[in-house]
Every structure is written in structure tokens, then in C-alpha cells.
Amino acid sequence: MPQAEDINPRKGRWRRFAAAACLIAPVVALLSVPLYARDRPRLAGVPFFYWYQLAWVPGCIIAMLIAHLLTRRWAQDS
């Protein structure tokens, strides 16, 4: 069990803030439809509207992984 003086609340706060930013970024990017509702540029014949959304699939996975790693509590050996 960590001692009271070992816990740094500022470090935890910044980790939560960074995790929240990782989770909010894909939502904002995908909900701002007017920014990507267009046909050009095309990627392999696919309009920008579709490949932009598909590109966010791995981007969301990476963002969720980073948020998980930032907020995960490490198990301590007893």
C-alpha cells in the first residue's frame, strides 16, 4: 500500500487530463463533419469523406490504448 506522502495528486491529474484529451480528440474530429464532407482528395478511388472516417478506426484504437495506459493502476507486489 502506498504511503500518503508517496501519492502525487498533480501527477494523477495530468494523467487523467491527457487520457481525456486522447478520448475527446477522435470524437471532435469525427463530429466536425463539415470539415471532411467533400469528395477530393481521393485515395485509391475512395472519396475523402469515407477514407477519412476509416483512417480514424486505428486512430481511435491507439487513442483508447494510450488513455488506458495513462489511467491504469499498477498492481503492487505484496
N, C-alpha and C positions, 0 to 999 in steps of 0.2 A: 504494500500500500504506500503510495507516495506521501511524503510529509507535506504539510501545509506550505512550508517555505519553498518546496520543490515545484509547486504548481505556478506557472506563469500565465495569468489571465490574459495578458496582452497577446501572447503568442497564440492562444486559443482563439481569440477574437479575430486576429488576422487570418488564421486558417479558415475560420467559418466564412469570413468575408470573401476570401479567394475562392472557396468552394461555391458560394452563392453566385459569384461572378461567372464561374465555369458553367453553372446550370442555367443562368439567365441569358448568357450570350447566344446560344442556339435558338432559344425561344424568340428573342428580339429579332434575330437575323431572319427567322422563318416567318414571323408575323408581319414583317415590313414588306408585304407583297408588292407595293408599287415600285420598290427598288429593283426587283428582279422579274417583273411581269413584262417580259419582252422576248422577242424571237432570236435576236442576234446577241452575242456570237454563238455560233453552233459548234458543238463538239461531236465529231463523227456523225453529223447529220441530225443530232438531237438538239432541239431548241434550248436556249439558255434557261428558260423557266423550269424545265424538267431536270437538266443536269445540275443546276444549282441546288435544287432540293435533294437530289440523290447524293450530291457531294457532302451534304450535311449529315448523312447517316453515319459514316465513320467519324465525322467531326463530333457528333453528339455522343458517340460511344467513348471517344477519347476524353471529352469534357466530363462525362459521368465518371470515368475511371479516375481522372485527376481529382474530382470532387470527393470521391470515395476515399482515395489515398490521403487526402488532406484531412478528412474528418474521422478516419479510422482510429480507434483506440487500440494501442498496442497492448497485448497481453503481457503481463509481467510474470516472470518465473518466481515461484514462492519457495 
